């Protein structure tokens, strides 16, 4: 029975670990292939260092400013006599200033194409590849340095014709946040920055809040933008990378809640015309398709009068919408010329059918195909045309009140849309009652082959709703629809699809009457509440598989429906099958909440820790880590309290009491504001955290046993060392040394060193246990505090009489039992504190990387934490289970881990930097119990 229970336990935690692994696999590997082309330099790239004032270099010794150039352009600008439009590139977390080369090189080629009528000068800042996404202590410093660099850049243009008064900024990753933070600087002139492009920047919240400085920086920037939304004139474009970017999920890059739509545009790269590809966190700076689109937008933003980027907000947004939302396959015009002359020797051909196809090949003269609309309005609601000729010229017009032809028409090409394999046009007939004819223009082809298709249809007959399957159907059930008409376009609303925890696999099968020639199909998932459309191309007949999942949840007050737009072939029939993807649901859990897992892991370990302390009171012995974890780490001990607190905070009187104690906002409420709440997400994360803690405990125990075996191999003791003192002179010296190190250099270094010392003590402890078991004679060398043991025995027996004196030598079995209890308790502490060490590592890495510039990390998020951890762990390393069992503080120490476990989940799941301060409380009480 015991073995069966153990097998069930192992199986349960193995399943949990497997689910976590599957979710992580979906995040890190379950995305589309890389469809970005690499951008190459035509000439050798050069980075000219800009000499900064001595005061600035002394204040910021690790930072530098560069000007990018290639070939003759780089040589001509050696003297910094610049005449272009300044653009400043800000690298992000661990980013290099050399990442500017893709934008800079493409912009240079574009300038050469127009004989340098306009050109851009690209500057880049070297932030020494700092880990600012993990350590927020240098973000303010970076922001101030950028401010100084902007002023230095603009001074380079003084005295030049059309000298710029502002710069445009391109910020990658955290560089985009630093650019937004410029507006928070006291006395900053907002006119110094006229346009901002951010690439894969986590705007709304940090990916992982690992220190308070990072969290405070975000609060400062976002609160400023929220409170001053009407006054901020800066036009901002935020580009996210899609599902390939597992470092910064795309939902964090949306500025929807931080800036009005008239001043900011947020878009995923999969929705950007001419890009239509997901980018990872690094490829977003070199993806050729995306950089070409960005450079085209930059050149269209130029004002012909000032030779600089325009100051007109409407023009800026028009350019961004043209290039990043809906491209009509035409060159941008600020005021489009909608009246076109339809004259010349072109042939006019009337078309009266409702469905029409024209295959153009080697046409020697141009033709106008005229579709009379009067009769079609009576039967149909829409007209749709598609053209496989991917040029940038006008191709579709409207005639007003004409009989068969017109000399002037309305250029409707501005309403067309560019897709990967075609350009399309759709018109709602009742919206244009004055149009008498629709005219399709076919130019001389000169050997080019292309196909034109047009059809009139009723939108109701081309709209087929696709219901979704239940979240917990696990892909066992499906929903299926068939499109049996011979249309070119279908609208398939995906009903009840609007939450981030939903994920589906969609299979589209096409069967065609003719299989000799493959037909181009385009399937687009359109998300109306966010610019995160996804485009898939296919050749019919074939089977196409598409993943349906969201970056941004549907807002509560939004009634729009996600829609599949299917641009198809009239010769084919289509069958659509939808199934729930449990694998991708797990991926969404990890993608949106994986950063909270350390808090749930530590909460489970804390419950285990408290259970072990309680077992010392109840049975006088300590169960091993995995057994106690299985017994004590239950979600009903934590989640109900968090739910109750969240519910009570909905009442004003409770909220006032809460605020009067200066308690921080509940993390669950923060998740609500970010639209990130899954059903039962806390329960799922707790189970995942328990699974990780279980296997982590087994791994740490095996590691300690292995290292102790290695220690015994290298060092065979002749006797068991015995020093009954809890605080030795050597330990006191070590604690003082580490406190000085933590206070004068880096607190995380002191925490790491004391943890390594603690692990070493546990390795030696297990070595002693092994030696005792293998060499019973050594028990004579082991002494114990007899009086404390007798007092404990008196207490357990409930007797007031004094027991007879015990010998100073413990029985072998009792000595081994005490040592094993010690080991079990210490292994739990090892498992707990390793997460504290991991959470403090970013500041240590940052400090090591900048050690050549300064010895002391300032500000240091772990300085005060090390002040508590160093003496606590140092003394616990010498603690003995016998003294803990006899302590009056044990009952208090045993109760605190449960309270702390609740606090960790309530306040540390999204603010991880708070978790170590919670953890130190029960450890401190345990240490006091040992004294």
C-alpha angles and dihedrals in degrees: 000000000000092000090049091052091048091049090051091050093050091047092050094052091042089057090050091050090048091052091051090048092049091050091049091047090054091051097045101033110009099090137100121284118269106273095174119112117223115250113228132198117240091207134023110287118237129195112202113201114228113222109237127202113276092241090056095048090049091050094045106026095164097052130083140177123224139185116218121222146152135209117322092358090060092048093049092053098050088106090048094237092151127182105169136089113285119234120179120207118206116195120215138218108348087345127153127231086227090072087085090077098088095055093038095050095046091047090051092052090049090051091051090053090060094041092252094295082147129005139172129231109214118208125185134194124222108218092178089253091282120187095238094154088064102030117041098184094097100045094092090048091052091049093053091047091052089052091054091046092053090055091047092049093051090049088060089067098049112129094019124121111262091009111193121244095195142024135229116231130211111193124189118204110321089003087076091055091049088053091053089047090062089081091060094060112109112255091005112158105229091202089072089079117048103169135020130196118185123192119203092337117163097225105164100048140345118273088236122004098220100159138023093241091062091047093047091049091054092047092050095049098042095043090052092051092047095048094043099037094126094047098047108096097180114121110220133193116194117192121191125196102226126224095331088069101078092163096065115022111220096241089070091060096060115108094191095117095038104049136026117260089240090066105030138045124195119192140163115233091238088067097047112109114245089015105061091161137112115238130203121231095273102032091060087078095051104029101128097210093051095043091050090053091048093050092048088053092049092054092046089054092063117113110223092214100051097028086224135095110296121258093210109111094201093054091048092053091044090054092048093049090048095053104028107031115025120002113191092199090253134108113266118266121184090213106024116221100233096175114082132184112235097193137120133074095311116136119243117218121185116220118195101168122101094228121043137173128186124185110201120202128158094342110183096201137031122255138199116211110202121203114195108221103194097086094036092057089065093058109023138048102201143027121211129190133179130193126195092199103102100201128128099239130109113268109164130054142169127228120211119218096338130144104217108332140012136207093214128035143174112263103233093174088096086070094053122098132221116232129179096268103015147014116242138199130196128181131185102220098212091056090065107042094158095060111102099178139021111217125202116196123213113189126203105287103204093206097323117131123213140149130230122199129181133174140171116220146158110256092216091062091050095049116089120172119227113203118205127235123247119279093241098044087100091211093296092116129044143193119224136188131178128215104205101165121096096240132143097219136037134181114211113184111205102219123219093004110133111104128097093227091062119096130169142177114226121197119195115193119191126196119188133195090226121041097178095088122039115228124219114240129183123197118191127187105209118200106193097194094053137026094244101116117159123212127204126183124202141173114233131255093047144096116258125194120204131182118223116205136126139238094196126033120233111266115247094242094047118102098181121121128224109247138201110218108200118196101191147162123268090223095061139074122212136213120193122198123185126194134173112254108215090183092058092044088059087048091054090051091053093041095053101029107021090105089064095056095092089060092051092045090053092045089057092048091049090054088050090048091052091048091054092051090049090051089057088059097042105039103006093239137087124236119222119267101257095045093049092044090055090049102043110025098089123149093221088069092062115018099059091057092050091048091049092050091049091049094047092049087067088074116080095219091055091044090054091051089047092052092046088064090050091238116168124244115282110256091226089061090050089054089052091056089052092050089238103128116128122191106267090352093148091054091049093048092047091053091046090049091049090051091051091047091050096054092037088056092051091048094049092047092050090046093052092047091049093048091047090054089051089048091052090049092054097037120031107188120216090206140013110262112238126190113155093193115109095202113036128185090251092052092048090053091048092050092049091047093050092046089054090047091049093047098045103034121012129336092209089059091056091048091050093048095049090047091053089049090050092050089049090054090051091049089053090046092056090045088057091050091052091047092049092051093047097039112036091174090072090069088086088069093054115090130182138196098265097189095055090047091050092049090052091049090050090052094049092047091050090227124141095199121097114254120228115269116277126220117260091238115083119221111258095244093049093048091051092046092052092047092049091048088051090051094049092051093046093049089057090052090048090053091048100046095045087072090052088052091049092050090051095048098089093064090046092051090047091050093049091049092053098038092113090062101043138358097212122064108226120214096023116192092193101046097097092037091057089053088066101032099051099059093034096055092037093057094040088057089066096038122120127213092228093061091045092053091052094048121112089215093062095092091051092045091050093055098050100068091066092051091046092048089057091047092050092056095039098048107013108048093091097016100055094171089074094058099078090054089055092048095053092062099070091038090054092050090048090052092050089050089058095056 
